[in-house]
Amino acid sequence: MPESRAQGLLGRFRRKGKEQLEETPQEWLNVDEDFSAREVGRKRGGWESFRDEQYDDQYDDAPEQEEGHAGSRWNGGAFSRLKLGHVSTLSTNEEPQDELPVEEPAPEPVEEDAIAEEIEQIYHFRNPLFNTEVWFVAIGSDTELHDGARAFVEAHRDELRGCMIIEVESLGLGELATASEEGRYRKLKASSRVKRYMRQATAATGIAPGTVSLAGYDSITTVVQKSGLQAMHLLGVEDGRPALKGSADDVVENIDEMLLDENVNFLLELAKRG
C-alpha cells in the first residue's frame, strides 16, 4: 500500500477516535441541544431568586449599631474587616475607649543601686582636710618598658609640675614598705621631700612602713623620676618582691580587707601632704 494512502487511513481513524472522546458543553451540563442560557436567565430574574429566605431573616433581624451597617442585607461579595468588627478606624490622635493595664517594670536590683551610689560619692568626693588636687590614675601597658607611664607623663607634663606621684602595689597583702632604691641600670632613691612626708604620715597613723631594695628592677616610679618628677613606691612585700605580683594567686579573693584599710589610711595621710 502506498505510504500516502496509509497515512490517510490512519488519519481518519485518529479523527474518529478523537471525535468519540470529545464531549459537548450540552452533554456535560446535562441540557438539551436547544438550551439557551440567556432565555432561561430572563425567566429566572435577578440574584434575589437564588437566595434562601431563612438566611434573609438573619440579616433583617440583626441589631442596630452606631456604624449603621447592621440590618443591611449582604448580597454576596467581599466583607470588610471593619464591618466584622475585627479592626478599628480610630486615628492615633483619638483616645481609645478601653486601654489595657500596663504592668510596672520590675525594680532595679539593689546591688546596682548601691554601686551607683558609691560611684556618685567618688565623683563628688569632698574632704575639708584635703586642700590639694589628687589624681587616681590606672596606667596601662605596664610591661618592662612602662609605655603607659611614659605616655601619661608626656601628655600631662605641664600639669604635673611640682606634684608627687605615688605608685601603689599589692596593698592588700604582705608587709607595707617603700622602695629604698630601684632601677635596672641607674639606681634611684626617694627624695628628702618624700622621706619627710613618710615621717609625718607615720606620726599620724602609727604605721611605720619598712624598706625594700628593688635594685635591678625598673618600675613606674623610676620612669617618672627619670622624667624629672618626684615619686615614691608604696607596696606590700612578700619575699622581697611585690606580694603575689604576676602569680596565679593574684586574685581579689586573697585580699586581706583589714590590712587594705590600714594601708589605705596611711596612703591618705601621704596624699594630704603631697
Buried (B, 14 or more C-beta within 10 A) or exposed (E): EEEEEEEEEEEEEEEEEEEEEEEEEEEEEEEEEEEEEEEEEEEEEEEEEEEEEEEEEEEEEBEEEEEEBEEEEEEEEEEEEEBEEEEEEEEEEEEEEEEEEEEEEEEEEEEEEEEEEEEEEEEEEEEEEEEEEEEEEEBEEBEEEBBBBBEBBEEEEEEBEEBBBBBBBBBBBBEBBBBBBBBEEEBBEBBEEBEEBBEBBBEBBEBEBEEBEBEEBBBBBBBBBBBEBBBBBBBBBBEEBBBBBEEEEBEEEEBBEEBBEBBEBBBBBBBBBB
